[in-house]
Amino acid sequence: MNIVLTNDDGIDAEGLLALYRVFSRDHRVVVVAPEAERSAVGHGISLHQPLRVNQRNHPAGGEWYAVSGTPADCVKLGILALLDPRPDLVISGINAGLNHGAYMHYSGTVAAAREACVYGVPSIAVSMDGYPPAYFDEGASLTQTLVERLAEMEMPANTFLNVNMPDLPRERITGICFCSQDVLPPGDRVDMRNDPRGLAYYWYAYDNTHGDGTGDTDRAMLRNGTVSITPVTCDGTHYGVLERLKQFSLDL
Protein backbone atom coordinates (compact mmCIF):
# COMPACT_ATOMS: atom_id res chain seq x y z
CA MET A 1 0.00 0.00 0.00
CA ASN A 2 0.90 3.65 -0.41
CA ILE A 3 0.43 5.16 3.04
CA VAL A 4 0.60 8.77 4.19
CA LEU A 5 1.44 9.41 7.83
CA THR A 6 0.64 12.74 9.44
CA ASN A 7 -0.19 14.19 12.86
CA ASP A 8 -0.70 17.43 14.76
CA ASP A 9 2.22 17.03 17.19
CA GLY A 10 4.73 17.88 14.48
CA ILE A 11 7.15 16.01 12.26
CA ASP A 12 9.60 15.31 15.09
CA ALA A 13 7.00 13.63 17.34
CA GLU A 14 7.75 10.19 18.75
CA GLY A 15 4.29 8.82 17.96
CA LEU A 16 4.77 9.58 14.26
CA LEU A 17 8.16 7.87 14.19
CA ALA A 18 6.72 4.81 15.94
CA LEU A 19 4.13 4.42 13.18
CA TYR A 20 6.77 4.91 10.50
CA ARG A 21 8.99 2.17 11.89
CA VAL A 22 6.13 -0.34 11.83
CA PHE A 23 4.43 0.46 8.52
CA SER A 24 7.57 1.14 6.45
CA ARG A 25 8.58 -2.52 6.76
CA ASP A 26 5.93 -3.68 4.29
CA HIS A 27 4.58 -0.54 2.61
CA ARG A 28 5.64 2.61 0.85
CA VAL A 29 5.23 5.24 3.54
CA VAL A 30 5.42 8.99 2.99
CA VAL A 31 5.36 11.32 5.98
CA VAL A 32 3.68 14.70 5.42
CA ALA A 33 3.43 16.46 8.76
CA PRO A 34 3.48 19.96 10.27
CA GLU A 35 6.95 21.40 10.77
CA ALA A 36 6.00 22.28 14.38
CA GLU A 37 3.29 21.33 16.84
CA ARG A 38 -0.19 22.26 15.68
CA SER A 39 -2.32 20.64 18.36
CA ALA A 40 -6.00 21.58 18.73
CA VAL A 41 -6.18 23.56 15.49
CA GLY A 42 -9.20 21.58 14.36
CA HIS A 43 -9.89 21.45 10.64
CA GLY A 44 -8.33 24.79 9.78
CA ILE A 45 -6.47 25.26 6.49
CA SER A 46 -4.14 28.00 5.28
CA LEU A 47 -5.95 30.40 2.95
CA HIS A 48 -4.03 33.66 3.22
CA GLN A 49 -0.39 32.56 3.24
CA PRO A 50 1.67 30.24 1.07
CA LEU A 51 2.56 26.77 2.27
CA ARG A 52 6.24 25.89 2.44
CA VAL A 53 7.34 22.26 2.13
CA ASN A 54 10.78 21.12 3.23
CA GLN A 55 11.87 17.57 2.40
CA ARG A 56 13.77 16.17 5.38
CA ASN A 57 16.68 13.73 5.37
CA HIS A 58 15.38 11.70 8.27
CA PRO A 59 17.60 9.19 10.12
CA ALA A 60 14.86 6.58 9.64
CA GLY A 61 15.10 6.95 5.87
CA GLY A 62 12.22 7.31 3.45
CA GLU A 63 10.28 10.37 2.34
CA TRP A 64 9.57 12.99 5.00
CA TYR A 65 7.97 16.35 4.20
CA ALA A 66 7.69 19.13 6.78
CA VAL A 67 4.85 21.53 5.98
CA SER A 68 4.36 25.05 7.32
CA GLY A 69 0.60 24.58 7.64
CA THR A 70 -2.00 22.63 9.58
CA PRO A 71 -2.62 18.87 9.69
CA ALA A 72 -5.47 19.28 7.19
CA ASP A 73 -3.09 21.22 4.92
CA CYS A 74 -0.63 18.33 5.11
CA VAL A 75 -3.20 15.80 3.93
CA LYS A 76 -4.55 18.09 1.22
CA LEU A 77 -1.02 18.68 -0.11
CA GLY A 78 -0.18 15.01 0.09
CA ILE A 79 -3.22 14.00 -1.93
CA LEU A 80 -3.28 16.87 -4.43
CA ALA A 81 0.40 17.70 -4.94
CA LEU A 82 3.03 15.51 -3.34
CA LEU A 83 2.01 11.91 -3.97
CA ASP A 84 1.59 10.07 -7.24
CA PRO A 85 -0.36 7.84 -7.17
CA ARG A 86 -2.82 8.94 -4.51
CA PRO A 87 -2.42 7.23 -1.16
CA ASP A 88 -4.35 4.07 -0.36
CA LEU A 89 -4.52 4.99 3.32
CA VAL A 90 -3.88 7.98 5.58
CA ILE A 91 -2.97 7.38 9.23
CA SER A 92 -2.89 10.37 11.56
CA GLY A 93 -1.05 9.99 14.87
CA ILE A 94 -0.07 8.58 17.17
CA ASN A 95 -1.24 11.62 19.11
CA ALA A 96 0.13 12.29 22.58
CA GLY A 97 -3.13 12.49 24.50
CA LEU A 98 -6.64 11.22 23.86
CA ASN A 99 -9.00 12.61 21.25
CA HIS A 100 -12.24 11.13 22.55
CA GLY A 101 -15.64 12.68 23.14
CA ALA A 102 -15.87 16.41 22.49
CA TYR A 103 -12.10 16.67 22.02
CA MET A 104 -12.58 15.05 18.64
CA HIS A 105 -13.90 18.39 17.37
CA TYR A 106 -10.79 20.35 18.40
CA SER A 107 -8.23 17.79 17.29
CA GLY A 108 -5.87 18.41 14.40
CA THR A 109 -5.13 14.68 14.46
CA VAL A 110 -8.76 13.79 13.83
CA ALA A 111 -9.13 16.62 11.30
CA ALA A 112 -6.30 15.17 9.21
CA ALA A 113 -8.14 11.85 8.96
CA ARG A 114 -11.36 13.71 8.15
CA GLU A 115 -9.61 15.64 5.37
CA ALA A 116 -8.51 12.38 3.76
CA CYS A 117 -12.07 11.11 4.08
CA VAL A 118 -13.35 14.19 2.25
CA TYR A 119 -11.16 13.20 -0.70
CA GLY A 120 -12.34 9.60 -0.61
CA VAL A 121 -9.13 8.18 0.87
CA PRO A 122 -9.54 5.62 3.69
CA SER A 123 -8.21 7.05 6.91
CA ILE A 124 -7.74 6.47 10.60
CA ALA A 125 -6.86 8.79 13.49
CA VAL A 126 -4.92 7.24 16.37
CA SER A 127 -4.41 8.77 19.82
CA MET A 128 -2.98 7.46 23.07
CA ASP A 129 -3.51 8.49 26.67
CA GLY A 130 -0.61 10.08 28.52
CA TYR A 131 1.52 13.13 27.93
CA PRO A 132 3.78 11.79 26.71
CA PRO A 133 2.64 8.18 26.43
CA ALA A 134 5.09 5.48 27.48
CA TYR A 135 3.95 2.83 24.99
CA PHE A 136 4.08 4.43 21.54
CA ASP A 137 5.83 1.41 20.00
CA GLU A 138 3.16 -0.97 21.25
CA GLY A 139 0.49 1.44 20.08
CA ALA A 140 2.02 1.46 16.60
CA SER A 141 2.10 -2.34 16.53
CA LEU A 142 -1.54 -2.47 17.60
CA THR A 143 -2.41 0.09 14.90
CA GLN A 144 -0.84 -2.20 12.31
CA THR A 145 -2.94 -5.10 13.57
CA LEU A 146 -6.10 -2.97 13.40
CA VAL A 147 -5.34 -1.82 9.85
CA GLU A 148 -4.75 -5.40 8.69
CA ARG A 149 -7.97 -6.65 10.29
CA LEU A 150 -10.12 -3.72 9.22
CA ALA A 151 -8.92 -4.10 5.62
CA GLU A 152 -11.18 -7.15 5.52
CA MET A 153 -14.20 -4.86 6.00
CA GLU A 154 -15.09 -2.29 3.37
CA MET A 155 -15.83 1.00 5.09
CA PRO A 156 -18.84 3.00 3.88
CA ALA A 157 -18.14 6.16 1.91
CA ASN A 158 -17.61 9.37 3.90
CA THR A 159 -16.51 7.42 6.98
CA PHE A 160 -13.21 7.27 8.85
CA LEU A 161 -12.16 5.73 12.15
CA ASN A 162 -11.15 7.49 15.36
CA VAL A 163 -9.06 5.17 17.54
CA ASN A 164 -8.09 5.93 21.14
CA MET A 165 -5.76 3.74 23.18
CA PRO A 166 -4.93 3.52 26.87
CA ASP A 167 -1.25 4.06 27.67
CA LEU A 168 -0.69 0.46 28.72
CA PRO A 169 1.44 -2.49 27.65
CA ARG A 170 -0.46 -4.70 25.25
CA GLU A 171 -0.96 -7.50 27.76
CA ARG A 172 -2.77 -5.12 30.12
CA ILE A 173 -5.21 -3.77 27.53
CA THR A 174 -8.60 -5.28 28.34
CA GLY A 175 -9.93 -5.43 24.79
CA ILE A 176 -11.01 -3.52 21.69
CA CYS A 177 -14.48 -2.02 21.42
CA PHE A 178 -16.40 -0.43 18.57
CA CYS A 179 -18.31 2.33 20.32
CA SER A 180 -19.93 5.74 20.01
CA GLN A 181 -18.47 9.13 20.77
CA ASP A 182 -19.14 10.36 24.29
CA VAL A 183 -21.33 13.48 24.34
CA LEU A 184 -20.36 14.89 27.73
CA PRO A 185 -18.97 18.44 27.61
CA PRO A 186 -15.17 18.59 27.53
CA GLY A 187 -13.47 18.24 30.89
CA ASP A 188 -11.96 21.71 30.86
CA ARG A 189 -11.64 24.47 33.36
CA VAL A 190 -10.26 27.97 32.98
CA ASP A 191 -7.54 29.23 35.30
CA MET A 192 -7.25 33.00 35.70
CA ARG A 193 -3.85 34.36 36.67
CA ASN A 194 -2.16 37.72 36.81
CA ASP A 195 0.95 38.68 34.89
CA PRO A 196 3.78 40.75 36.48
CA ARG A 197 1.90 43.94 35.56
CA GLY A 198 -1.23 42.80 37.36
CA LEU A 199 -3.20 42.14 34.18
CA ALA A 200 -5.39 39.05 34.02
CA TYR A 201 -4.75 36.23 31.60
CA TYR A 202 -6.34 32.82 31.18
CA TRP A 203 -5.16 29.23 30.67
CA TYR A 204 -7.29 26.27 29.69
CA ALA A 205 -6.67 23.34 32.01
CA TYR A 206 -7.96 19.78 31.89
CA ASP A 207 -10.11 18.62 34.79
CA ASN A 208 -9.68 14.85 35.01
CA THR A 209 -12.53 14.57 37.54
CA HIS A 210 -15.13 15.68 34.99
CA GLY A 211 -16.57 12.22 34.41
CA ASP A 212 -15.85 8.71 33.27
CA GLY A 213 -18.41 8.59 30.48
CA THR A 214 -21.51 6.44 30.33
CA GLY A 215 -22.62 3.39 28.38
CA ASP A 216 -20.67 2.07 25.43
CA THR A 217 -18.88 5.32 24.65
CA ASP A 218 -15.24 5.98 23.90
CA ARG A 219 -14.62 7.72 27.22
CA ALA A 220 -16.17 4.89 29.24
CA MET A 221 -14.23 2.22 27.35
CA LEU A 222 -10.91 3.97 27.86
CA ARG A 223 -11.50 4.23 31.59
CA ASN A 224 -11.73 0.45 31.58
CA GLY A 225 -8.42 0.02 29.77
CA THR A 226 -10.09 -0.77 26.45
CA VAL A 227 -9.14 0.50 23.00
CA SER A 228 -12.06 2.47 21.54
CA ILE A 229 -12.80 2.60 17.81
CA THR A 230 -15.46 5.07 16.70
CA PRO A 231 -16.67 5.29 13.10
CA VAL A 232 -17.05 8.96 12.19
CA THR A 233 -18.95 10.34 9.23
CA CYS A 234 -17.94 13.36 7.18
CA ASP A 235 -21.58 14.01 6.42
CA GLY A 236 -22.74 16.25 9.25
CA THR A 237 -26.42 16.06 8.32
CA HIS A 238 -28.77 14.96 11.11
CA TYR A 239 -31.14 12.95 8.93
CA GLY A 240 -33.67 12.30 11.67
CA VAL A 241 -34.14 16.01 12.29
CA LEU A 242 -34.05 16.72 8.56
CA GLU A 243 -37.07 14.48 7.97
CA ARG A 244 -38.96 16.21 10.78
CA LEU A 245 -38.09 19.65 9.42
CA LYS A 246 -39.43 18.69 6.02
CA GLN A 247 -42.88 18.49 7.63
CA PHE A 248 -42.80 22.25 8.23
CA SER A 249 -43.79 24.78 5.63
CA LEU A 250 -41.62 27.87 5.75
CA ASP A 251 -42.70 30.69 3.46
CA LEU A 252 -40.74 33.85 2.83
CORPEFEN-V694165 format. One record per run of one state. SS is the DSSP state (~ for helix, > for strand, _ for the rest). FROM is the first residue (numbers start at 1). TO is the last residue. Records with the same first field share a line. If there is no record, write none. Layout:
SS: FROM-TO + FROM-TO
This chain:
_: 1-1 + 7-13 + 24-27 + 35-52 + 57-62 + 68-70 + 83-88 + 97-102 + 107-107 + 119-122 + 129-135 + 151-158 + 166-169 + 173-174 + 179-179 + 181-187 + 195-199 + 207-216 + 224-225 + 234-238 + 246-252
>: 2-6 + 28-34 + 53-56 + 63-67 + 89-96 + 123-128 + 159-165 + 175-178 + 180-180 + 188-194 + 200-206 + 217-217 + 226-233
~: 14-23 + 71-82 + 103-106 + 108-118 + 136-150 + 170-172 + 218-223 + 239-245
